[in-house]
Structures are given as structure tokens and as C-alpha cells.
Amino acid sequence: MVHAAAGGSGILVVQLAQEFGAGRTIATASSDEKRASALELGADTAVDGDAEGCREWVVDTNHGHPVDIVLDAIGGAVHDAGRAAAKKVWAPATYS
């Protein structure tokens, strides 16, 4: 999962995930336009990046499973929501 996937760092992360064969790239973004941009860049799916409800959206779009890796450029409540959407043993990566 890539938080803020339509931002400067998020764009690069989505493209690298696709280039290096990530299984399924789930992008989060705050607007329909940003989600569309993340999809155009190669994300497999895109969901609302709001911390409220994020876990449910991500797990639902990932066929009922938590994600393996959370890449986060936002922090705070969004970071916590990403952690809730990840497997119990998770690999967080925070960048800016």
C-alpha cells in the first residue's frame, strides 16, 4: 500500500513497485483526480486516503487480506490506519 500515491514521492514509489514486480499495488489518495492519476501511473487499485475507514477499504480491495507493506509519506493518523491495514508482522516504510 502506498499512501499519498499521487504526491511527488508516491508517484515514484508506485512506478518502482510496478517496475520491480510488486504483487498488487494499492494506492491511497485524497481525491478522485489523485486516485485516477495513481491508477494511470500503474497502481492496481486506488482508495480514499482518509484515515477514517482506511483499513476497511484497503482490506476489502485486497480481497479480504491485510497488506504486506505500507509505504507512508504522511504519518500521524494515516500511518496508524496503514498499520491497522497491514499484517501483524508488517514492514513499515516512512519517507518524505
SULPELIN-V555592 format. One record per helix or strand of 3 or more residues. SS is the DSSP state (H for helix, E for strand). FROM is the first residue (numbers start at 1). TO is the last residue. If there is no record, write none. Layout:
SS&FROM&TO / SS&FROM&TO
This chain:
H&8&19 / E&26&29 / H&32&41 / E&45&48 / H&54&61 / E&67&72 / H&76&84 / E&86&94
